């Protein structure tokens, strides 16, 4: 008996060799019918006997290529049609766009072998790829994922590449970026005036020589430009820092091989696995003692951001060099990375010495992702290349646009049951990043055909993303010029969004307690929150169960860059006017008499001294009191310094108070001021005390979420996990979505079914 079945498959099934796999499986089983791509995923029709059709369905999941992820598989029985054979049909373009766009994928072993095989026609070709690797998200312009919808459409395939592309038995069957030296993109080395110095392999070899000489190279990579320099050459790294105006923030390093990574870092098995995964992120690993790089790469930092080559171009470059290089984002400090060579000449002209470019257009900027390992689990800190735009499958309505936070911004759109989170965009502090933000919003809507019915933004009225939402929804009761109704606008409290994002990642239901500790978030009472204990309630509301005792933040946002202001605010809350008598303390010594006079007047008259319950600022204040740092050049610098000096082995805890939902830091800060121990001992005891504060508030909970930027601190997070488990409490923390503000958009997106209240 012959049956016909229609299969509709959603998941990661485009651009990963799934259709040729289906073709081979169907023909092996002697089934007839067809397969094609659609904006929803992959459609299959099969005819054969029922037993063989069942075998096909089971092997479809069991034997699929490694990058395939089948989320849903629906089968419908239809009357027999009488197909004569099995074929791969052209893609269709109609219907809602729900197919998954694959992230950019690191070079697979098969392609890498070809690149270094002198007998292969792709020998030393830096744009080699197949259905198992290569560019995806950075080159796609529309769904379905076909070559005419990518930036490769301008490169006409040569006969040999066309034959590969059309053969279902070839691993390059419908590999949309497929190319070779005869028909694909090529390299050029430019000076910073745009003059061509060399092309093709000669350009690469000249770049190698420039790096050996200590010069700074702007390289057009997969999702944007990188700035490269010899990581062993302290003078060259200092020059890069000076030109980029990035004095202290750690720089990422690319190493030639895993063996080389182990020369510079102490790698755990999980970190080794992460480095070799198709996503190929930057992994923050503890530095080793076998070899050292220039101290300027990661000043006063026990961790190194290390990555392996992830494109053929990087592999070729690193094979020639044989030593580690700094590979940092190709941008000016605070701006998005450049993706166009002319843009790079304009924006990087006074940073780089030469520019290695290629003529494959980059459709959208995609930074390198950053991940660390805590409790033997990966934890994404920046979600971009290799991870974005893979969706989170969760209970969410279609048509939501979430515009994220102000710092570490990402945006998100939802289709039914899926949230598509953008790549990392950055801090919305300048015109270039705002432009990238607006492009990303439009990009996601266009790719997935989403016309928002609601726009969710942060409660903070002055965030650039909040302003964007207000403009987008202005006149929401009347249609826009196209005749469509404008979307509704909803504001969600910052820490509530953090909590909802972690709940969505782990598919947790309310009620549940969350410990949400970060630097800044606008509270419902008009103060600056950040040391929060929130309960997500079953009715969708969010209750502020407890919080850190507020203290004045002198100068508001200015205090974020000056921990000494935070310390003075803590001292004033603790001692009043007597705070100014402690001239022996590091924060007071760092101010001039005139500055102290201004600070005193601001505090006395409550001029630009908003109250904050921020745990992130408490970290800053204690770092300042210990003399670790009085001013900073990048976010989190003081808190990182406090974490890194907390090396003492102690279980000591400072006193603190807890009453009426307020966790009072005063006894702890007083004890720190009176302490005679080493800084290492004080810093570790401070961390221990925070964990005990948490434990007192959540002691009777069954499960607790730990989220917010403060939980990027490995010592704090690991200690908190141990304490919660000791209390028989199940802990959860963000892993695939950043705990920092890079996860806010997800929380906003899933909040649409909730009640918008945080009391």
VOGU-3710 file (C-alpha; in Angstrom, 3 decimals, decimal comma):
1> xxxxxxxxxx> 0,000/0,000/0,000  1,330/3,438/-0,956  0,841/6,462/1,300  1,672/10,150/0,794  2,815/12,259/3,731  3,457/15,958/3,944  6,124/16,985/6,476  6,571/20,582/7,662  9,776/21,113/9,627  10,812/24,167/11,605
11> xxxxxxxxxx> 14,142/24,797/13,266  17,702/25,208/12,034  17,102/23,530/8,693  18,298/26,057/6,099  21,925/26,579/5,156  23,069/23,471/7,033  22,921/20,786/4,346  19,479/19,605/5,370  17,864/19,360/1,921  20,685/17,259/0,417
21> xxxxxxxxxx> 20,500/15,061/3,501  16,746/14,648/2,936  17,412/13,885/-0,741  19,993/11,215/0,073  17,839/9,647/2,771  14,727/9,570/0,585  16,522/8,099/-2,420  18,291/5,512/-0,239  14,892/4,416/1,063  13,481/4,532/-2,497
31> xxxxxxxxxx> 10,819/7,086/-1,558  9,342/9,475/-4,117  8,355/13,111/-3,760  10,121/16,411/-3,159  11,667/18,830/-0,653  11,997/22,623/-0,668  12,730/25,648/1,494  10,084/28,135/2,558  10,054/31,188/4,833  8,710/28,842/7,523
41> xxxxxxxxxx> 11,373/26,129/7,251  11,480/23,004/5,066  8,553/21,264/3,364  8,677/17,601/2,316  6,222/15,367/0,479  6,917/11,628/0,381  5,270/8,591/-1,149  6,004/4,997/-0,181  4,865/2,198/2,046  3,938/3,200/5,633
51> xxxxxxxxxx> 6,814/1,319/7,276  9,421/3,034/5,094  7,810/6,420/5,708  8,069/5,789/9,452  11,715/4,830/9,036  12,342/8,077/7,152  10,774/10,170/9,937  12,827/8,508/12,682  16,105/8,742/10,751  15,363/12,376/9,906
61> xxxxxxxxxx> 16,127/13,286/13,507  18,676/10,583/14,319  20,941/10,969/11,266  20,641/14,699/10,525  23,822/16,775/9,905  25,424/18,162/13,088  24,220/21,761/12,690  20,586/20,790/12,108  18,123/21,513/14,920  14,567/20,277/14,415
71> xxxxxxxxxx> 12,194/22,173/16,692  8,875/21,014/15,240  7,954/18,270/12,759  4,330/18,078/11,631  3,035/15,222/9,452  -0,187/15,144/7,460  -1,466/12,171/5,447  -2,644/12,970/1,906  -4,080/10,907/-0,975  -1,340/9,347/-3,180
81> xxxxxxxxxx> -0,191/11,545/-6,057  2,026/9,208/-8,055  5,440/10,893/-7,952  7,971/9,302/-10,323  11,135/10,237/-8,406  12,447/12,409/-5,583  13,595/15,961/-6,328  14,723/19,160/-4,659  12,301/21,855/-5,740  12,886/25,624/-5,868
91> xxxxxxxxxx> 12,216/27,592/-2,709  8,882/29,287/-2,131  8,639/32,807/-0,720  5,042/33,130/0,500  3,754/33,057/4,064  4,877/34,147/7,509  8,650/34,100/7,952  9,542/31,785/10,815  12,520/29,844/9,409  15,660/30,091/11,494
101> xxxxxxxxxx> 18,597/32,028/10,106  21,775/30,279/11,107  24,548/32,279/12,789  27,907/32,603/11,077  29,771/29,323/11,580  33,477/28,643/12,053  35,388/26,835/9,302  34,705/23,098/9,277  37,550/20,511/9,192  36,787/19,523/5,573
111> xxxxxxxxxx> 37,094/23,086/4,275  40,171/23,733/6,393  41,864/20,676/4,913  41,154/21,981/1,405  42,593/25,400/2,215  45,928/23,849/3,210  46,006/21,150/0,479  48,355/22,283/-2,293  46,610/19,965/-4,770  43,115/21,394/-4,115
121> xxxxxxxxxx> 41,637/24,115/-6,303  40,790/26,091/-3,143  44,356/25,993/-1,834  44,987/29,138/0,237  41,590/30,537/-0,720  40,396/32,670/2,231  36,670/32,449/1,405  36,283/28,666/1,305  33,030/27,363/2,822  30,322/24,714/2,486
131> xxxxxxxxxx> 26,915/23,902/3,949  28,617/23,027/7,233  30,409/26,343/7,752  30,915/29,918/6,667  28,944/33,169/6,651  25,186/33,142/7,215  23,658/35,944/9,302  26,267/38,482/8,175  25,387/38,040/4,467  21,643/37,249/4,360
141> xxxxxxxxxx> 19,294/39,944/3,105  15,944/38,102/3,117  14,284/34,727/3,644  14,287/32,058/2,370  18,052/31,593/2,561  18,963/31,401/-1,136  21,932/32,943/-2,950  19,878/35,739/-4,599  18,915/36,815/-1,075  22,540/37,162/0,074
151> xxxxxxxxxx> 25,429/39,534/-0,584  27,000/36,723/-2,673  24,492/37,356/-5,471  27,006/39,562/-7,288  29,441/36,657/-7,720  28,469/34,380/-10,622  29,466/30,782/-9,980  32,091/29,262/-12,261  31,214/25,903/-13,906  33,016/23,882/-11,220
161> xxxxxxxxxx> 31,323/25,701/-8,339  27,970/25,587/-10,145  28,300/21,816/-10,480  28,937/21,505/-6,742  26,027/23,808/-5,996  23,624/21,742/-8,098  24,698/18,265/-6,980  22,594/16,895/-4,088  25,422/14,495/-3,285  27,986/17,283/-2,815
171> xxxxxxxxxx> 28,507/18,961/0,567  28,315/22,296/-1,267  24,845/21,599/-2,632  23,042/24,930/-2,276  25,870/26,330/-0,156  24,849/29,921/-0,793  28,302/31,520/-0,172  30,020/28,877/-2,342  32,975/30,294/-4,259  36,528/29,631/-5,386
181> xxxxxxxxxx> 39,496/31,726/-6,550  38,050/31,890/-10,094  34,595/33,234/-9,243  34,537/34,469/-5,652  35,687/37,375/-3,511  39,352/38,287/-3,235  41,673/40,159/-0,875  43,300/43,555/-1,294  45,714/45,357/1,018  45,186/49,122/1,114
191> xxxxxxxxxx> 47,019/51,956/2,741  44,803/54,223/4,807  44,257/56,504/1,823  42,633/53,647/-0,091  45,547/52,935/-2,434  45,933/49,252/-3,354  49,275/47,867/-2,163  48,734/44,208/-3,104  45,960/41,765/-4,030  45,024/38,123/-3,443
201> xxxxxxxxxx> 47,608/35,981/-1,604  50,272/38,666/-1,903  48,002/40,960/0,129  47,813/38,387/2,904  51,580/37,846/2,952  52,210/41,592/3,050  49,758/41,836/5,979  51,737/39,169/7,805  54,902/41,205/7,350  53,170/44,350/8,618
211> xxxxxxxxxx> 52,088/42,549/11,796  55,596/41,185/12,311  56,863/44,773/12,121  54,480/45,865/14,893  52,072/47,725/12,641  48,316/47,921/13,281  46,123/46,215/10,679  42,423/46,839/10,086  41,077/43,529/8,775  37,676/43,137/7,147
221> xxxxxxxxxx> 36,524/39,873/8,654  33,267/37,953/8,776  30,876/40,365/10,467  32,950/43,524/10,435  36,430/44,938/10,856  38,951/43,875/13,476  42,052/45,736/14,606  45,069/43,428/14,739  48,492/43,851/16,310  51,233/41,586/17,665
231> xxxxxxxxxx> 50,082/40,646/21,201  53,712/40,111/22,304  54,764/43,641/21,358  53,986/45,959/24,294  54,891/49,102/22,368  52,594/48,166/19,492  49,708/47,348/21,844  50,211/50,678/23,666  50,055/52,464/20,335  46,759/50,715/19,532
241> xxxxxxxxxx> 45,355/51,705/22,917  46,422/55,323/22,492  44,951/55,607/19,017  41,716/53,857/19,968  41,391/55,789/23,258  41,020/52,546/25,176  43,577/52,834/27,985  42,762/49,821/30,188  39,852/47,703/28,960  41,134/44,167/28,175
251> xxxxxxxxxx> 41,784/43,282/24,547  40,859/39,942/22,980  43,591/37,725/21,560  43,524/35,262/18,669  45,966/32,361/18,899  47,109/30,042/16,088  45,838/26,807/17,662  44,380/25,148/20,723  47,900/24,147/21,753  48,904/27,790/21,607
261> xxxxxxxxxx> 45,884/28,755/23,741  47,046/26,247/26,361  50,458/27,921/26,357  48,904/31,166/27,588  45,808/30,022/29,527  44,763/27,401/32,050  41,885/25,831/30,138  39,209/23,641/31,670  37,598/20,887/29,554  34,519/23,078/29,109
271> xxxxxxxxxx> 36,645/26,002/27,890  38,505/23,732/25,470  35,172/22,576/24,085  33,878/26,144/23,741  36,933/27,262/21,792  36,400/24,452/19,278  32,641/24,788/18,849  31,147/26,062/15,561  30,307/29,343/17,324  34,040/29,860/18,116
281> xxxxxxxxxx> 33,520/32,615/20,718  36,022/34,603/22,705  36,500/32,600/25,919  37,561/34,377/29,100  40,106/31,978/30,571  42,527/32,311/33,460  46,031/33,147/32,300  48,743/30,538/32,770  52,403/30,773/33,681  54,061/29,004/30,759
291> xxxxxxxxxx> 54,159/32,020/28,439  53,064/35,609/28,867  51,892/38,244/26,445  52,532/41,972/26,618  51,180/43,314/29,931  49,282/45,951/27,960  46,906/43,321/26,511  44,918/42,844/29,743  46,363/45,097/32,466  45,949/43,816/36,046
301> xxxxxxxxxx> 43,578/41,119/34,827  43,992/37,411/35,656  41,841/36,444/32,661  42,545/36,562/28,950  39,897/36,750/26,249  41,177/34,121/23,829  39,783/32,769/20,555  40,837/30,475/17,754  40,823/31,339/14,036  37,258/30,962/12,760
311> xxxxxxxxxx> 37,486/31,815/9,055  39,885/30,541/6,364  41,343/34,041/6,248  42,150/33,916/9,960  43,567/30,391/9,646  45,866/31,426/6,803  46,988/34,537/8,647  47,695/32,716/11,904  49,483/29,844/10,151  51,901/32,337/8,615
321> xxxxxxxxxx> 52,393/34,312/11,833  52,644/31,506/14,371  52,134/33,865/17,327  49,144/35,447/19,151  47,667/38,700/17,928  45,305/41,187/19,494  42,039/40,941/17,560  39,743/43,654/18,867  36,653/45,283/17,385  37,359/47,546/14,436
331> xxxxxxxxxx> 35,763/50,701/15,760  36,362/53,866/17,678  35,726/53,442/21,374  31,979/53,321/22,012  30,975/52,990/18,356  29,767/49,917/16,420  32,304/48,033/14,309  32,851/49,101/10,716  31,506/46,777/8,016  32,408/48,699/4,854
341> xxxxxxxxxx> 35,920/49,432/3,606  35,210/53,090/2,813  33,688/53,504/6,261  36,809/51,899/7,727  39,078/54,363/5,953  37,080/57,240/7,407  36,625/55,929/10,959  39,817/53,917/11,422  42,163/56,055/9,342  43,996/57,446/12,365
351> xxxxxxxxxx> 44,097/54,082/14,175  45,313/51,489/11,653  48,428/51,595/9,491  47,099/49,372/6,684  43,759/47,835/5,775  43,218/44,240/4,557  39,857/44,199/2,778  37,789/41,985/0,511  34,911/42,570/-1,884  32,253/40,379/-0,257
361> xxxxxxxxxx> 29,741/42,863/1,203  28,815/42,511/4,874  25,071/43,050/5,288  25,107/43,681/9,043  27,698/44,117/11,770  28,246/41,064/13,978  30,801/41,346/16,795  32,677/38,405/18,284  30,734/36,724/21,083  32,188/36,544/24,596
371> xxxxxxxxxx> 31,628/33,655/26,998  32,987/32,576/30,370  32,602/29,374/32,357  31,058/29,348/35,836  30,130/26,187/37,716  31,343/24,213/34,683  28,624/25,873/32,582  29,103/28,345/29,702  27,765/31,834/30,388  27,370/34,235/27,494
381> xxxxxxxxxx> 28,410/37,798/28,264  28,087/39,150/24,718  25,802/37,340/22,296  26,710/37,948/18,680  28,685/35,914/16,101  27,965/32,207/16,319  24,829/32,653/18,445  22,655/35,457/17,015  19,996/35,419/15,708  19,000/31,962/16,973
391> xxxxxxxxxx> 15,649/32,355/18,738  14,483/31,441/22,179  11,481/29,126/22,035  9,017/30,369/24,630  5,403/31,244/25,274  5,104/34,613/23,588  2,669/36,339/21,272  3,623/37,369/17,750  4,127/41,008/16,844  6,186/42,263/19,811
401> xxxxxxxxxx> 9,111/44,609/19,272  11,396/44,982/22,303  13,907/47,820/22,033  16,130/46,855/24,958  18,159/48,966/27,353  20,597/51,829/26,884  23,811/49,925/27,563  24,854/46,703/25,839  21,741/47,121/23,764  20,087/44,317/21,853
411> xxxxxxxxxx> 16,616/44,366/20,308  14,114/41,580/19,739  11,012/40,687/17,747  8,586/37,846/18,320  6,699/35,468/16,108  4,314/32,943/17,634  6,303/30,995/20,226  9,703/32,452/19,260  11,759/35,487/20,255  14,488/36,527/17,835
421> xxxxxxxxxx> 17,162/38,440/19,747  19,513/40,624/17,720  23,266/40,570/17,871  25,029/42,856/20,372  24,602/46,493/19,300  26,344/48,427/22,081  25,791/51,487/24,279  23,407/54,013/22,723  25,605/57,012/23,511  26,465/58,301/20,041
431> xxxxxxxxxx> 25,004/58,807/16,585  26,836/55,840/15,035  25,483/53,344/17,577  22,002/54,857/17,413  22,073/54,378/13,654  23,132/50,737/14,130  20,298/50,329/16,649  17,712/51,681/14,208  19,082/49,505/11,415  18,892/46,419/13,644
441> xxxxxxxxxx> 15,274/47,171/14,568  14,332/47,519/10,902  16,474/44,505/10,005  14,726/42,037/12,313  11,279/43,280/11,353  12,074/42,910/7,653  13,763/39,508/7,904  10,873/37,954/9,799  8,038/40,014/8,323  7,025/41,351/11,741
451> xxxxxxxxxx> 4,703/44,359/11,872  4,715/45,194/15,595  1,422/45,531/17,411  3,194/46,505/20,630  6,560/48,090/21,407  8,082/47,426/24,830  10,799/49,678/26,240  12,569/50,366/29,516  10,821/52,400/32,192  13,689/54,926/32,137
461> xxxxxxxxxx> 12,267/57,923/30,224  15,651/59,208/29,042  17,022/56,054/27,435  17,568/56,502/23,710  15,644/53,259/23,159  12,704/54,690/25,150  12,743/57,821/22,985  12,724/55,635/19,880  9,688/53,718/21,164  7,890/56,973/21,941
471> xxxxxxxxxx> 8,484/58,318/18,438  7,521/55,011/16,822  4,197/54,878/18,638  3,338/58,581/18,624  -0,334/58,970/17,813  -1,035/55,315/18,591  -4,780/55,872/18,267  -4,421/56,927/14,629  -2,920/55,036/11,667  0,484/55,856/10,273
481> xxxxxxxxxx> 0,771/57,236/6,699  0,575/53,685/5,274  -2,861/53,207/6,817  -1,742/50,627/9,371  -2,616/51,162/13,041  0,343/52,244/15,111  1,604/49,817/17,746  0,853/50,264/21,414  3,724/51,293/23,669  4,412/49,680/27,034
491> xxxxxxxxxx> 7,153/50,400/29,580  8,671/47,632/31,698  10,801/48,167/34,775  14,439/47,325/34,126  14,971/44,661/36,790  11,618/43,044/36,106  12,882/42,589/32,524  16,101/40,995/33,816  14,058/38,531/35,864  11,662/37,679/33,023
501> xxxxxxxxxx> 14,569/37,074/30,626  16,104/34,489/32,956  12,700/32,895/33,513  12,176/32,621/29,760  15,598/31,082/29,170  15,001/28,381/31,761  11,241/28,031/31,059  10,400/28,842/34,665  6,939/29,784/35,900  5,892/32,302/38,531
511> xxxxxxxxxx> 5,846/32,687/41,424  9,612/32,764/41,740  12,172/34,901/43,558  14,911/36,739/41,694  18,050/38,365/43,039  18,700/41,107/40,480  21,930/42,977/41,097  23,383/45,443/38,614  24,579/49,002/38,189  21,631/51,117/37,140
521> xxxxxxxxxx> 17,919/50,677/36,553  15,139/53,234/36,852  12,793/52,218/39,662  9,055/52,688/39,939  9,632/55,106/42,837  11,859/57,379/40,754  15,101/56,265/42,424  17,915/54,265/40,854  17,541/50,573/41,648  20,172/47,865/41,391
531> xxxxxxxxxx> 20,315/45,773/44,564  16,919/44,134/44,174  15,070/41,089/45,455  12,022/40,731/43,216  9,264/38,153/43,148  7,592/37,417/39,839  3,994/36,712/40,833  1,594/34,246/39,254  -0,675/37,093/38,066  2,188/38,586/36,053
541> xxxxxxxxxx> 3,040/41,359/38,482  6,395/41,847/40,161  6,842/42,563/43,859  9,891/44,309/45,303  10,464/42,058/48,307  13,696/43,649/49,489  16,488/45,929/48,362  19,807/47,371/49,360  19,638/50,446/51,569  19,693/53,518/49,280
551> xxxxxxxxxx> 22,518/56,045/49,393  23,178/59,294/47,473  24,889/59,133/44,094  26,820/62,366/43,760  26,426/63,746/40,254  24,144/60,967/39,088  25,593/59,391/35,922  28,954/61,078/36,544  29,414/58,819/39,581  29,390/55,765/37,303
561> xxxxxxxxxx> 32,797/56,865/36,008  34,075/58,044/39,413  33,901/55,422/42,175  35,246/58,086/44,546  31,899/59,912/44,299  30,126/56,689/45,221  32,433/56,202/48,196  31,809/59,752/49,393  28,060/59,181/49,069  28,342/56,052/51,203
571> xxxxxxxxxx> 30,409/57,904/53,803  27,914/60,769/53,913  25,003/58,353/54,388  27,022/56,676/57,148  28,609/59,659/58,926  26,871/62,805/57,726  29,043/65,929/57,752  31,727/64,007/59,614  32,458/62,154/56,360  34,516/65,137/55,204
581> xxxxxxxxxx> 36,793/64,844/58,246  38,250/61,524/57,001  40,894/63,125/54,834  43,110/60,072/55,224  40,766/57,978/53,066  41,717/57,430/49,423  38,518/58,823/47,843  38,778/62,129/49,734  42,475/62,432/48,949  41,702/62,135/45,242
591> xxxxxxxxxx> 39,545/65,297/45,269  40,813/68,858/45,402  39,574/71,099/48,234  37,407/72,956/45,739  35,873/69,711/44,478  35,152/68,560/48,018  33,464/71,871/48,750  31,206/71,395/45,729  30,432/67,787/46,727  29,521/68,878/50,265
601> xxxxxxxxxx> 27,122/71,518/48,955  25,541/69,016/46,546  24,950/66,554/49,370  23,688/69,155/51,825  21,169/70,561/49,353  20,416/67,254/47,558  21,489/68,765/44,230  21,878/66,060/41,569  22,334/63,399/44,230  19,692/60,796/43,372
611> xxxxxxxxxx> 19,248/57,897/45,751  20,371/54,487/44,573  20,083/50,937/45,872  22,607/49,760/43,273  24,781/46,773/44,114  27,086/47,710/41,239  27,681/51,117/42,789  28,296/49,496/46,190  31,094/47,519/44,524  32,476/50,776/43,122
621> xxxxxxxxxx> 32,311/52,520/46,480  34,133/49,757/48,336  36,802/49,585/45,589  37,359/53,303/46,074  37,513/53,050/49,876  40,193/50,360/49,515  42,206/52,624/47,226  41,873/50,279/44,240  40,367/52,794/41,842  39,019/56,349/42,031
631> xxxxxxxxxx> 38,108/56,914/38,385  37,412/54,425/35,612  37,750/54,298/31,846  35,264/51,482/31,172  32,137/50,080/32,768  32,744/47,618/35,586  36,444/48,395/35,924  36,344/49,087/39,668  34,146/46,071/40,412  36,495/43,855/38,413
641> xxxxxxxxxx> 39,470/45,159/40,390  37,671/44,321/43,640  36,880/40,806/42,411  40,443/40,148/41,249  42,083/41,141/44,553  39,699/38,928/46,592  42,219/36,088/46,669  42,294/35,368/50,409  40,987/32,005/51,594  38,478/33,007/54,253
651> xxxxxxxxxx> 34,865/32,371/55,216  34,669/35,514/57,344  31,585/37,724/57,026  31,099/41,359/58,017  28,032/42,353/60,047  24,966/43,757/58,270  21,322/44,364/59,123  18,070/43,294/57,521  14,675/44,628/58,525  11,467/45,658/56,772
661> xxxxxxxxxx> 12,742/44,637/53,362  15,920/46,745/53,576  19,378/45,158/53,540  21,569/47,629/55,395  25,219/47,802/54,332  26,166/50,291/57,093  27,653/47,766/59,578  29,666/46,205/56,753  31,091/49,500/55,480  31,903/50,559/59,057
671> xxxxxxxxxx> 33,758/47,267/59,562  35,690/47,788/56,322  36,739/51,269/57,461  38,004/49,809/60,750  39,598/46,687/59,260  43,304/45,971/59,704  43,440/42,988/57,337  45,006/42,874/53,903  43,073/44,165/50,918  42,793/40,577/49,682
681> xxxxxxxxxx> 41,143/39,593/52,988  38,783/42,593/53,014  37,741/42,095/49,398  36,998/38,394/49,921  35,072/39,068/53,134  33,049/41,716/51,272  32,043/39,101/48,687  31,182/36,619/51,436  28,998/39,217/53,118  27,001/39,902/49,964
691> xxxxxxxxxx> 26,301/36,188/49,642  25,069/36,091/53,244  22,843/39,115/52,598  21,283/37,175/49,749  20,916/34,052/51,852  19,037/35,872/54,639  16,460/37,295/52,237  15,827/34,124/50,188  16,259/31,529/52,941  12,700/30,169/52,663
701> xxxxxxxxxx> 12,530/29,952/48,873  12,471/26,718/46,873  14,157/28,195/43,788  15,968/31,456/43,117  17,163/33,242/39,987  20,468/35,147/40,079  20,722/37,766/37,334  21,952/41,256/36,483  25,394/42,517/35,528  26,897/41,954/38,997
711> xxxxxxxxxx> 26,585/38,212/38,472  29,184/38,385/35,730  31,507/38,347/38,750  32,627/34,706/38,883  33,516/34,744/42,552  30,170/36,250/43,538  28,130/33,915/41,336  29,975/30,731/42,268  29,806/31,566/45,982  26,101/32,368/45,698
721> xxxxxxxxxx> 25,405/29,075/43,913  27,209/27,133/46,624  25,296/28,918/49,359  21,903/28,376/47,711  22,607/24,688/47,231  23,680/24,453/50,862  20,255/25,879/51,756  18,584/23,259/49,511  17,461/26,003/47,116  17,569/25,355/43,359
731> xxxxxxxxxx> 19,545/28,163/41,695  19,155/29,400/38,121  21,229/31,973/36,298  21,500/33,261/32,704  23,718/31,134/30,486  22,612/31,427/26,851  21,343/34,988/27,325  23,672/37,573/28,926  22,958/38,450/32,578  23,812/42,050/31,766
741> xxxxxxxxxx> 21,635/44,474/29,803  22,191/42,419/26,647  19,324/40,219/27,908  16,837/43,016/28,670  15,141/42,850/25,245  14,227/39,201/25,793  12,569/40,037/29,110  10,670/42,866/27,466  9,507/40,620/24,636  8,101/37,879/26,875
751> xxxxxxxxx> 6,463/40,391/29,220  3,612/41,079/26,805  1,371/38,479/28,440  2,097/39,863/31,887  0,518/42,561/34,014  2,667/45,679/33,849  3,183/46,449/37,502  6,141/46,369/39,858  5,157/47,370/43,386
//
